[in-house]
Amino acid sequence: MKFVKFGICTALLLFSTTFIFASGQNEMVEESKSMDMMEPVTIEYWTSQTQTDRQSTIQLLIDTFEATNPNIKVKLIAVDENDVTSQMATAANSNTLPTLVEGAATTMVSFGADGLVDVDANADVINSIGRDKFFDGALKINESSNGEAYGIPFHGWLQGLWYRTDWFEEAGLEPPTTWENIEKAAKYFYNPSENTYGILVGTKSENFTEQCFTPIAQSNGASLYDKNGNLTFDTPEMKEALEFYGRLAMYNPPGPQTWRARDYYLQGKMAMFFYSTYIMDDLAIQDAAASSLTSENFSDLKGSQFDPELASHTAMVPTITNTESASYGTIVSLSIIDQGDSKKTEAAKKFIEYLYQPNSYITFLHMAPGGMNPVIKGIADTDEFLDNPVLSNYGKEALAEIVAGMQDIKSFGIVDGMKIEKADQVTAQQIIPQMIYKYTQEGLDIDSSMDWAINEINKLN
Amino acid sequence: MAVRKLTLQEKDSRLGIKLVLPSVIIIALLIIYPIFYNIYLSFFDVKMNGDAFFIGLKNYANVLTDSTFWSSVGITFFFVISTTFLTTVMGLVVALVMNKKFPLRGLVRSLVLLPYVAPVISTVYSWQFFFDPVNGIFMHVLVDVLHISQSRFNLISDPKYALWVAVVFSMWKAFPFTYLMILSRLQTIDTTLYEAAEIDGAGAIRKFWSITLPELFFVLGSIVLLRFIWNFNKFEEVYLLTDNVKVLSVYTYFKAFTGSLDLGQGSALVVIQFSLLVGLILIYVKKVLKW
């Protein structure tokens, strides 16, 4: 009996302390709202740049900002892009949301759809920088169906099919721009007994797989939804695209693969691979590539020597063509989170405007030359932007081509200029990568794989 | 009213309560509160902005009617039973060998512990490095040096082998603990028992079945129970090593934390997993250990 009473007392104590703690937090929020705008304020900035060297560059930018804005402190927190969704959920539930988040536009759209984003604050920033300065496509990809700004485009990368020009020339093959040429080359260079492979397409159930599949599906006219938001997944075009993708996957290195397998290309064991422009510094700078090699401890393994000529023997095909042409890329955006403190929101606005000033913007983009490309007009051809060893190595024209691609980035989420939020939820749930995994790795037949995906997509609505 | 003097027994019991109070509060905060909060969440549709809507048993209905849930229950049982069995047998065999005298025994005894004490992340990466289909030394030896296999294959990630790889990895990682426990018990068995058995004409096998095994019964029983609990909730090894062996904890993680989050359904899954585990432990303790 005593123990029962004791148990009840403990439980009551526990819940009352939790309650008091929780209500205290609310009071704190109310209190800070009414405080003067000029009071010192600290904002949390979640970045997806987890690498130490990139963080020190961002910190440098922050230090400069803080020197000129002594009342604002910016706390930089690195959150891996694969964890940001779960971290946001935890933060939302524990009332510790950050003020500012940086991440893929599709992620911002899913945050926006969940009601976490301060769309008015984002719109204010876009207007104060100048709406006409942004690439239209980049703005569009961040919007809700009603045109609300779920994110502010910050930088972006383009995906392409990178290939060995010297191998192609020697074999007398055409560049891999069409379905037919890609498959022919993949088959030609697939030589597992020599430990060389034709192509890398993603087959693990990860985002990379959807990134490889999207331009292939779109080049066949396949889409997830039509412009009215009706599901258009179950079409002969989508089925053909999946079949083609499955055939390409046969010329992959063994087993399920993801972006990591790009090392095999750097080691001279693969002819083609889908990858973003982030590979540019790995290809161009020997040190950067050497740090990516995983076989450096096994120097006697075939093909493990780094090829200093690799960059000059590599070209990128940005657009895949079958019945139509398609390219793929991602816009990385900033977004102000609706955390209930207008003072923090104002501070975040100020900080973002500072980040878009040419000097700080170019400093930011130079952290990953080639990977981070401007989404603001008139930056790419400035001398300041081109003043970088990797970028100058590729030259003004090649860069202009990449940046031009940024103006018209396509995704399943944009149909005929209309934003389809549901498509970004399909991406967030990784339904397409899972379907591809089932089809290419688990041996599920094509119809059952597509039925599985349709069933999962229907569960979302 | 006069204050009644406390009896010695009552004093004892009050002191006892005072002494355990700090631990009870800590346990309540760190264990009981999360458990109840988790049960509470399992009846709600939890939105990302923190809103929660009561939906009754719908989360449970969704979980129980999902075929992937049942396949993951099957995978979990296969994983847990096979790893528990293999770990125990392997631990027992190694302990019996290490109980014999041989040169450098001390060194070998410590080396055997290596997989258990090495951090899981480093062992997982060494396995992945070792078995990499294109650059790994295992495939190099198998295909290029010994010509045992004609073609290279992805031993760790291929869905055909992944579950088996997870089982072997788990056994390799965990058997030293079993070995350590059994060895320490073996060293306390009274040698006169064996001497008496020898006088009665018992051989090595007879001595093992009639003396060693009964003496080890409770140690083995506890080890099996612990291994069962640990491996039933095993997450990091399976998740890090292979990405397609959906044991219950990995399945729950994917449900609750990837893509669009479903914390409510994740909580329901955890409650089901917890109930399954508690039920199985009770049966085991009553029927096998007869405690």
Interface residues (C-beta under 8 A of the other chain):
Chain A: K2 F6 T10 A11 L13 L14 T18 T85 S86 M88 A89 A92 N93 N95 S110 F111 D114 G115 L116 P192 S193 N195 Y197 K204 S205 P253 P254 G255 P256 A261 D263 Y264 Q267 K269 T294 S295 F298 L301 S304 Q425 A428 Q429 Q430 I431 Y437 Q441 E442 L460
Chain B: S13 I17 V24 I25 A28 L29 I32 Y33 V46 K47 M48 N49 G50 F129 D132 P133 V134 N135 I137 H140 Q150 S151 R152 F153 N154 I156 S157 D158 P159 D243 N244 F257 T258 G259 S260 L261 L263
